[in-house]
Amino acid sequence: MVKWKEQMIIDAPIEKVWNLFQDEQIQRIMPKVESHDLLEGENNATGAKHAQVYTEGKQQQRYIVETLSYVDEPDRKYRETAFEMGHMFKVRYAFSLKQESAQSTRFIYEGQNKGISVTGKMMLLAGSKKAARNTVLNFMNRVKQQAESENE
């Protein structure tokens, strides 16, 4: 199992950062997501299920993403999701936002990738921890860049 938890301060109001995590905006921070279509429930709500198509290089993955928790309070935002990838991995991740000031937001990204098949477990064992951390940090930096470029 691979776990991560990283955090950073983003120089943008919490609502501007939170907007990036809404279902309608997901491709801005996850550009490899080609489609994100609601199957069940309501967008931006606990229990929502979306069919997602993700492309990495020439390989296309399809899976169902479920929103496990969704909290939208004035100074605290939280979204936890999970999906199973290729019958090999169970992925769970959460985005937490906390208002630091009127113009800054603490962004916490945590999650885990668990092998559910022998092949999946072996792939995680063989994977680079440095590469996995770089993937997390690259994602966080993309969120920061998108939020701060919107900040006027």
trRosetta pair geometry for C-beta under 8 A, 3 or more apart (Angstrom, degrees):
i j d omega theta_ij theta_ji phi_ij phi_ji
1 112 5.8 1 179 -174 107 113
1 113 7.0 165 -158 81 59 49
1 114 4.6 -9 -112 -106 98 76
1 115 7.1 -127 -76 12 56 76
1 124 6.7 15 -84 154 15 155
2 112 6.6 160 85 -155 51 60
2 113 4.6 -1 56 52 103 99
2 114 8.0 -154 30 -69 61 41
2 124 5.5 -143 -26 -156 102 110
2 127 6.9 -40 -67 77 141 137
2 129 7.6 -175 -131 -113 107 72
2 132 5.5 -113 -170 -156 143 160
3 110 7.8 5 -179 -171 84 86
3 111 7.3 -164 -147 101 57 38
3 112 4.6 -19 -100 -100 74 92
4 109 7.3 -8 116 115 109 86
4 110 6.3 -164 99 -138 62 52
4 111 6.0 2 54 53 89 70
4 112 7.5 172 17 -81 64 47
4 132 7.0 -155 -62 143 128 104
4 133 6.8 166 -118 -104 123 65
4 136 4.9 -144 166 -84 159 158
5 108 7.0 -2 -167 -174 84 96
5 109 7.5 175 -142 90 41 48
5 110 3.9 9 -105 -107 81 106
6 108 7.4 173 89 -149 40 54
6 109 5.5 -9 60 59 86 92
6 110 7.5 167 20 -76 51 64
6 133 7.8 120 -61 -153 133 82
6 136 5.5 133 6 140 138 124
6 137 6.5 -126 -173 -82 171 72
6 140 6.1 -97 104 -46 127 156
7 106 6.2 7 -176 -179 117 93
7 107 6.4 166 -151 87 65 51
7 108 4.4 -19 -97 -99 103 73
7 109 7.3 168 -84 17 50 64
8 106 7.6 172 89 -151 30 56
8 107 5.5 -13 61 58 76 99
8 140 5.8 118 13 164 132 128
8 144 6.4 -45 108 -74 139 131
9 100 6.3 -7 -133 -11 107 163
9 104 5.6 3 -176 -177 105 116
9 105 7.2 149 -157 77 58 39
9 106 5.8 -35 -99 -97 67 62
9 107 7.5 156 -107 14 16 81
10 17 5.5 114 86 -94 148 132
10 104 6.8 160 80 -155 47 64
10 105 4.9 -19 60 64 99 93
10 106 7.9 169 16 -94 78 13
10 107 5.3 51 -16 -19 116 121
10 143 7.1 -76 -89 122 144 93
10 144 4.9 -149 -111 -120 99 77
10 147 5.0 25 173 86 136 146
10 148 6.5 -138 -171 -52 87 94
11 103 6.5 6 -169 147 68 92
11 104 5.6 -31 -113 -101 48 85
11 148 5.4 52 67 -110 89 109
11 151 6.5 -127 117 45 79 173
12 16 4.6 -99 163 82 115 128
12 17 5.4 137 91 -52 114 90
12 103 7.0 -50 -129 -173 13 61
12 104 7.3 74 35 -110 30 37
12 105 6.2 -38 75 12 69 114
12 147 4.1 -152 36 154 157 102
12 148 5.4 -135 -45 -83 114 52
12 150 6.8 59 -136 70 142 92
12 151 4.2 -132 -107 -67 93 125
13 16 5.0 91 63 6 81 103
13 17 7.3 -156 95 -3 42 88
13 99 7.8 1 -162 -124 63 101
13 102 6.4 -27 -105 165 99 55
13 103 5.9 -47 -65 -113 72 40
13 105 6.9 74 165 -43 18 112
13 151 7.4 145 6 -114 76 102
14 17 5.8 -59 -150 40 34 109
14 18 5.9 36 155 -23 70 110
14 74 7.9 98 80 165 142 47
14 75 6.8 153 -4 -136 170 40
14 77 6.5 160 175 -7 109 119
14 97 5.5 135 -149 146 94 122
14 98 7.6 -82 -108 136 126 12
14 99 4.4 -66 -41 -83 138 89
14 105 4.6 140 -90 -101 65 120
15 18 5.5 -53 -139 38 31 114
15 19 6.4 46 156 -33 62 98
16 19 5.8 -43 -154 18 30 118
16 20 7.8 36 149 -21 55 96
16 147 5.6 116 123 -154 100 85
16 150 5.4 -179 -169 99 119 124
16 151 6.2 117 123 -80 168 78
17 20 6.1 -52 -173 20 40 113
17 21 7.7 24 142 -9 66 105
17 77 7.9 175 94 46 99 145
17 97 5.6 160 103 -127 126 142
17 105 4.7 -127 4 72 153 163
17 107 6.5 -134 -174 -80 143 112
17 143 7.1 56 -153 167 91 103
17 147 4.5 13 -97 -121 73 142
18 21 5.8 -64 -162 36 46 108
18 22 7.4 62 143 -41 69 90
18 72 7.2 108 -172 -128 144 92
18 77 4.7 -161 -106 -97 119 172
18 97 5.7 -128 -74 42 87 162
19 22 5.8 -34 -162 -1 43 118
19 25 6.0 80 150 -15 70 167
19 150 7.9 -117 69 125 133 169
20 25 5.4 -125 -140 126 33 134
20 28 5.9 -109 -141 86 86 123
20 29 5.1 82 170 -38 111 129
20 143 6.0 141 118 -142 154 84
20 146 5.6 110 -111 109 138 131
20 147 6.1 -82 -24 -71 141 88
21 25 7.3 11 27 75 13 113
21 26 7.5 38 -154 -95 33 72
21 29 7.4 -19 -80 28 56 151
21 77 7.4 143 55 144 144 132
21 79 5.6 173 160 21 132 149
21 95 5.5 -154 -115 87 145 156
21 97 7.9 -153 1 -26 146 128
22 25 4.8 66 62 19 86 106
22 26 7.4 -121 91 -47 41 73
22 43 7.4 53 -179 157 84 111
22 44 5.4 -16 -141 -83 81 125
23 26 5.9 -19 -151 -28 35 116
23 36 6.3 -163 -169 133 82 125
23 38 7.1 52 167 -68 155 100
23 43 4.2 -122 41 -155 145 103
23 44 5.5 -126 -3 -46 102 76
23 48 7.3 -91 -70 141 143 157
23 50 6.8 179 -139 -75 120 147
24 43 6.8 50 -39 -180 85 151
25 28 5.1 -32 175 15 82 122
25 29 7.4 48 132 0 91 96
26 29 6.7 -75 -163 48 42 89
26 30 5.5 -21 162 37 82 115
26 33 5.9 -38 126 77 108 157
26 36 5.1 51 60 -21 141 173
27 30 6.2 -77 -117 73 32 72
27 31 6.2 68 179 -111 71 43
27 33 5.4 -130 -99 76 73 100
27 36 7.0 -153 -49 0 89 124
28 31 7.6 4 -155 -71 13 77
28 146 5.6 115 150 -143 110 148
29 139 7.2 67 168 -167 95 81
29 142 5.6 133 -148 118 69 110
29 143 5.2 32 -133 -87 127 76
29 146 5.9 -109 -82 17 84 159
30 33 4.3 43 117 -6 111 117
30 54 7.9 -56 162 -116 116 105
30 139 7.8 11 -90 -135 75 105
32 54 5.5 47 127 -162 97 81
32 55 5.6 -139 -170 63 84 63
32 56 6.2 36 -169 -77 144 64
33 36 5.6 25 160 -52 128 108
33 52 5.9 -50 -144 -165 106 107
33 53 7.2 114 -164 76 58 52
33 54 5.4 -33 -100 -98 58 79
34 53 4.5 -49 61 98 105 104
34 54 6.9 -177 7 -93 83 23
34 55 5.7 57 -36 -10 120 108
34 60 7.7 -25 10 -136 143 107
35 51 7.2 -4 113 105 107 86
35 52 6.8 -179 90 -144 62 41
35 53 4.6 37 39 29 93 108
36 50 5.2 9 -175 168 73 140
36 51 7.8 170 -148 80 29 48
36 52 5.2 10 -106 -107 69 87
36 65 7.6 -28 -140 37 92 137
37 50 6.1 147 70 -161 34 81
37 51 4.9 -15 62 56 97 94
37 52 7.8 -178 23 -75 65 43
38 41 7.4 -120 -163 71 103 68
38 42 7.7 -4 -150 -149 141 22
38 43 5.7 -81 -81 -65 134 84
38 48 6.6 -60 -132 -165 94 106
38 49 7.7 102 -159 79 55 50
38 50 5.7 -44 -93 -102 41 81
39 49 4.7 -53 65 101 108 96
39 50 6.2 164 4 -113 89 23
39 51 5.4 94 -50 -26 119 90
39 64 6.9 -47 23 -133 153 105
40 47 7.4 -93 123 149 99 82
40 48 6.8 162 89 -154 66 41
40 49 4.1 24 45 38 106 108
41 45 5.8 -150 161 82 114 111
41 46 8.0 -120 -162 100 149 37
41 47 4.4 166 -103 112 145 89
41 48 3.9 -136 90 -95 128 52
41 49 6.2 110 16 7 111 69
41 67 7.6 -133 96 44 154 111
42 45 4.3 41 74 18 96 140
42 48 6.0 -86 71 -86 38 108
43 48 6.1 87 -108 -128 23 153
44 48 7.2 56 15 -21 18 157
44 67 7.8 151 -133 -109 17 170
44 70 6.4 141 174 -162 53 148
44 72 7.7 34 169 -48 109 140
45 48 5.2 110 63 -38 74 108
45 67 6.7 123 85 88 37 146
45 70 5.6 -147 -145 55 21 155
46 67 5.8 -135 -120 118 32 101
46 68 7.0 -15 -142 142 85 22
46 69 5.7 2 -105 -123 108 29
46 70 4.7 -147 -51 22 69 95
47 66 7.6 -32 -152 -168 24 93
47 67 6.6 -26 34 74 24 91
48 66 7.3 163 87 -152 49 50
48 67 4.4 31 49 21 91 122
48 70 7.8 44 10 -34 110 145
49 64 5.6 0 -174 -177 106 106
49 65 7.1 157 -155 79 54 46
49 66 5.1 -18 -101 -99 81 76
49 67 7.7 -134 -69 12 39 74
50 64 7.1 155 77 -157 39 57
50 65 4.8 -17 61 59 94 98
50 67 8.0 60 -5 -28 101 93
51 62 6.9 -3 -175 -170 92 96
51 63 7.9 171 -151 92 53 27
51 64 6.0 -34 -97 -100 57 69
52 62 7.2 166 85 -150 49 50
52 63 5.9 -19 60 66 94 72
52 64 7.4 144 15 -112 83 18
52 65 5.0 39 -12 -12 131 117
52 83 7.3 -57 38 -107 128 162
53 60 6.3 -5 -172 -174 96 105
53 61 7.3 160 -155 83 48 50
53 62 5.3 -16 -101 -99 73 79
54 60 7.2 152 80 -158 43 56
54 61 4.7 -17 64 61 96 100
54 62 7.8 175 22 -80 72 32
54 63 7.5 -15 10 22 113 101
55 58 8.0 -33 -170 -151 99 11
55 59 7.1 158 -154 86 59 45
55 60 4.9 -24 -100 -101 81 75
55 61 7.6 -178 -82 19 32 70
56 59 5.3 -18 68 67 82 97
56 61 7.1 23 7 -6 102 110
61 85 6.1 -2 -170 -150 142 97
61 86 6.5 -74 -132 -49 109 99
63 83 4.7 93 136 173 129 126
63 84 6.3 -165 -150 73 121 53
63 85 5.6 -59 -68 -98 154 59
63 86 7.8 -70 -72 -29 117 53
64 83 6.2 177 83 -131 46 97
64 84 7.7 13 51 36 83 84
65 81 5.5 9 -180 179 99 126
65 82 7.5 159 -153 78 59 31
65 83 4.5 -46 -98 -65 62 125
66 81 6.4 159 81 -155 44 72
66 82 5.6 -20 60 61 95 80
66 83 6.8 152 12 -78 72 67
67 70 5.5 17 164 -48 126 113
67 79 6.7 -54 -144 -163 103 92
67 80 7.4 110 -167 77 57 52
67 81 5.4 -39 -102 -97 51 87
68 80 4.5 -55 66 103 105 101
68 81 6.3 171 5 -104 87 25
68 82 5.7 50 -38 -1 124 105
68 92 7.5 4 -3 -143 150 103
69 78 6.3 -25 122 123 110 107
69 79 6.9 177 92 -145 68 30
69 80 4.2 34 41 33 99 109
69 94 7.5 4 60 -119 114 112
70 78 7.3 175 -146 92 24 68
70 79 5.4 19 -111 -112 70 78
70 80 7.9 -131 -59 30 50 65
71 76 6.7 -23 125 120 120 94
71 77 6.4 172 93 -152 76 35
71 78 4.1 23 43 46 111 99
71 79 7.6 -147 30 -62 64 51
72 77 5.8 19 -114 -120 55 86
73 76 4.6 11 64 59 115 84
73 77 7.0 -157 41 -72 63 51
74 99 7.5 -27 134 -16 68 146
75 98 6.9 28 154 -160 78 60
75 99 4.0 -88 -147 26 78 123
76 96 7.7 -23 -164 -168 83 87
76 97 7.1 159 -154 86 37 65
76 98 5.6 2 -107 -109 75 70
76 99 7.2 -93 -55 3 49 85
77 95 7.7 -18 116 116 97 93
77 96 7.2 155 86 -159 60 41
77 97 4.0 7 53 51 104 109
78 94 6.7 -4 -168 -175 87 108
78 95 7.1 170 -147 87 42 57
78 96 5.1 1 -105 -109 84 73
78 97 7.5 -151 -65 26 48 67
79 94 6.7 172 89 -150 45 63
79 95 5.0 3 54 51 92 98
80 92 7.0 10 -178 -177 96 92
80 93 7.3 -171 -146 99 60 35
80 94 4.0 -18 -99 -99 83 98
80 95 8.0 -168 -74 23 45 57
81 92 7.3 -177 94 -147 43 54
81 93 6.2 -10 60 61 82 76
81 94 7.6 159 16 -86 59 51
82 90 7.0 4 -173 179 107 86
82 91 6.6 169 -150 91 58 54
82 92 4.3 -13 -100 -101 97 79
82 93 7.8 154 -85 16 53 56
83 90 7.9 -173 97 -151 33 52
83 91 5.6 -8 61 59 75 98
84 87 6.9 38 154 -86 115 36
84 89 7.0 165 -157 88 54 50
84 90 5.3 -25 -103 -101 77 68
84 91 7.6 167 -96 17 25 75
84 116 7.1 -30 -140 19 106 154
85 88 6.3 -48 97 57 78 85
85 89 4.5 -5 54 61 102 101
85 90 7.9 -174 17 -82 74 22
85 91 6.0 38 -12 -8 114 117
86 89 6.9 39 52 21 89 85
86 120 7.9 161 89 -83 100 111
87 116 7.2 -110 176 85 47 114
87 117 6.1 54 135 -39 79 134
88 115 6.7 -39 167 -143 71 72
88 116 6.5 153 171 50 19 81
88 117 4.9 -68 -119 33 58 115
88 119 5.6 -65 -126 89 114 99
88 120 3.3 161 176 -73 79 109
88 123 7.0 30 166 25 131 139
89 113 5.5 -13 -167 -173 126 90
89 114 6.6 139 -158 72 68 43
89 115 6.1 -44 -100 -102 69 44
89 116 6.4 159 -109 7 14 92
89 120 4.9 -178 -62 -151 67 128
89 124 7.6 128 -105 -57 109 116
90 113 7.7 159 79 -157 45 44
90 114 4.8 -18 60 63 93 101
90 116 5.2 81 -21 -46 98 124
91 111 6.9 25 -178 166 78 128
91 112 7.5 -172 -145 93 47 49
91 113 5.1 -6 -105 -109 83 76
91 114 7.7 -175 -77 23 37 68
92 111 5.5 -173 100 -153 56 88
92 112 5.5 9 55 51 94 83
92 114 7.9 16 8 1 98 107
93 109 7.0 0 -176 -173 109 82
93 110 6.9 172 -152 95 66 39
93 111 3.1 -29 -103 -85 72 144
93 112 7.7 -177 -76 21 62 43
94 108 7.9 -3 108 109 92 92
94 109 7.5 171 85 -149 52 43
94 110 5.5 -10 56 64 95 84
94 111 6.2 163 12 -74 64 81
95 107 7.3 -28 -164 -162 89 86
95 108 7.4 144 -162 80 41 58
95 109 5.9 -8 -106 -103 69 74
96 106 7.9 -15 114 110 91 90
96 107 7.5 146 81 -160 57 39
96 108 4.1 -10 60 59 106 107
96 109 7.9 -158 26 -68 72 34
96 110 7.6 11 2 13 109 103
97 105 5.3 -11 -164 -179 101 120
97 106 7.0 148 -157 77 46 56
97 107 5.9 -10 -103 -102 76 64
97 108 7.7 -163 -71 24 32 75
98 105 6.9 147 70 -163 40 67
98 106 4.4 -12 58 56 96 109
98 108 7.5 34 -2 -5 103 110
99 102 7.9 23 -172 -88 114 27
99 104 7.9 111 -166 86 54 55
99 105 6.1 -41 -107 -108 45 74
99 106 7.9 -62 10 18 4 82
100 104 4.3 -46 68 102 117 100
100 105 6.2 -170 7 -98 93 16
100 106 5.3 107 -53 -31 108 89
101 104 4.7 41 42 36 93 96
103 151 7.6 92 -158 -155 92 133
105 147 7.5 -91 46 171 131 155
107 140 6.5 153 112 -149 128 98
107 143 6.4 165 -165 111 161 138
107 144 7.3 -141 27 -73 153 84
109 136 6.3 172 105 -167 127 98
109 139 7.0 170 -173 99 169 118
109 140 5.6 -139 8 -82 143 105
113 124 6.5 -177 110 -109 103 123
113 132 7.9 -134 28 -142 136 127
114 124 7.8 -19 -145 -64 23 167
115 118 7.9 42 157 -143 124 8
115 119 7.8 -162 -158 87 115 43
115 120 3.5 164 -145 117 83 90
115 121 3.2 169 107 -72 151 54
115 122 7.4 131 -141 10 159 43
115 123 6.8 153 -101 49 121 86
115 124 4.8 -132 -43 5 113 129
115 125 8.0 -34 -21 -20 151 84
116 120 5.6 15 37 62 53 155
116 121 7.9 168 5 -47 13 88
117 120 4.5 96 49 6 77 104
117 121 7.0 -145 88 -5 39 85
118 121 5.9 -56 -148 37 30 110
118 122 6.3 28 154 -18 65 108
119 122 5.8 -57 -147 38 29 110
119 123 6.3 31 154 -22 65 107
120 123 5.7 -54 -147 34 30 112
120 124 6.6 27 156 -16 64 104
121 124 5.9 -56 -152 36 31 109
121 125 6.4 31 152 -18 65 107
122 125 5.6 -55 -148 37 33 112
122 126 6.2 24 156 -13 67 111
123 126 5.9 -62 -144 43 28 106
123 127 6.3 44 153 -42 64 103
124 127 5.5 -42 -146 13 32 120
127 131 6.7 -115 177 65 88 118
127 132 6.1 74 140 -50 123 114
128 131 3.7 76 79 7 114 108
128 132 6.6 -179 93 -11 61 81
129 132 5.6 -53 -148 37 34 113
129 133 6.3 34 153 -18 66 105
130 133 5.8 -54 -147 37 30 109
130 134 6.3 33 152 -21 64 106
131 134 5.6 -53 -147 36 32 114
131 135 6.6 39 152 -24 63 100
132 135 5.7 -49 -154 28 32 114
132 136 6.8 31 149 -16 63 103
133 136 5.6 -53 -153 36 37 112
133 137 6.2 30 152 -14 69 108
134 137 5.7 -56 -141 43 32 108
134 138 6.0 37 157 -24 67 106
135 138 5.8 -52 -145 34 26 112
135 139 6.6 29 154 -19 60 105
136 139 5.9 -58 -156 34 29 111
136 140 6.5 25 151 -17 65 108
137 140 5.6 -53 -145 38 35 112
137 141 6.2 35 156 -19 67 106
138 141 5.8 -55 -146 38 29 110
138 142 6.5 35 152 -23 63 103
139 142 5.7 -54 -153 31 32 113
139 143 6.7 32 150 -18 65 102
140 143 5.7 -51 -153 33 35 112
140 144 6.4 37 149 -19 66 105
141 144 5.4 -49 -145 37 36 116
141 145 6.2 38 155 -21 67 104
142 145 5.8 -52 -144 37 30 111
142 146 6.3 28 156 -17 64 108
143 146 5.9 -59 -148 39 28 109
143 147 6.1 22 157 -16 65 111
144 147 6.0 -61 -144 40 26 107
144 148 6.0 12 164 -9 65 114
145 148 6.2 -61 -137 44 23 102
145 149 6.0 23 162 -21 63 112
146 149 6.1 -57 -142 35 23 108
146 150 6.7 20 157 -16 59 108
147 150 6.0 -64 -157 36 29 108
147 151 6.6 37 147 -34 65 103
148 151 5.2 -41 -148 17 41 120
